[in-house]
Amino acid sequence: MSQMPQARFDGIPLPELPVVADMHMAIGNRLIELKAEKAAGKPIVWSSIIIPKEILYAMDISVTFQEILGAWVSIMRMSGPYCQIAEEKGVSRDVCAIHRCFLGCALADERDEFFEAMFVEPDFVIGSTYACMSVSKSFQLITDRFRCPHHVVDTPINTWGRDLPEHAVAYYTAQMRELIAWLESHGFKMDWDKLREEVRFSKDLNLLLQEIERYKSAVPSPIKSYDSFVALTAPS
């Protein structure tokens, strides 16, 4: 295989707001920290970003959301080489570009040193059927590559509008219970008090994000699009 091109830092977008710059750095640092946790013997879970993170945090799980890694591949202008690797491994060009980015990074025989510093092999994989339907199959490739247990959460797509029917809520609740049971079968333990705390935090955070969204509608906007993207992904 030819040598992997090096990630280019010149010309990449950078946050404008200081608080978003701190978020930007924290995202990268967290990915690097996971490697240290893996080296210390803590199992690493790869999860779809759609999975409710409150459950994972309440179970003290070291989790990484690979859609974020895929976004970083694109930001660092490495999507071409890594998408090509994914396609050479059999991933269709029709598959979500973000997924092809992180799949190429995961399936590569060698990685650019920037992403090698961030990449950590999974011990468990959690996929989902929502919102991007390629998640369930994309994550299965990771399962095959690293030979680790895999669980898929089936999420009903909201075709009903604002008021969800009770049967859809009940079905998704059952899916969450199955996810918790699966994680507990692999040695993780749910802290229900911690889960309540995480849910309260998420509710407060969502209210804050809604307020920020209202401010963003001002003309001219007080935040540029890249800062907005980083700010939305940082809570994950």
Protein Blocks (a to p, Z undefined) as FASTA:
>chain_A
ZZdddddfehpacdfblklmmmmmmmmmmmmmmmmmmmnopacddddfklcfklmmmnop
acddfklmmmmmmmnopmmmmmmmmmmnopafkbcfklmmmmmmmmpmbdcfklmmmpcc
dfbdcddfbfblklmmmmmmmmmmnopadddddddddfebjbdcfklmmmmmmmmmmmmm
mmmmnopacdfklmmmmmmmmmmmmmmmmmmmmmmmpccdfbdfklmmmmmmmmZZ
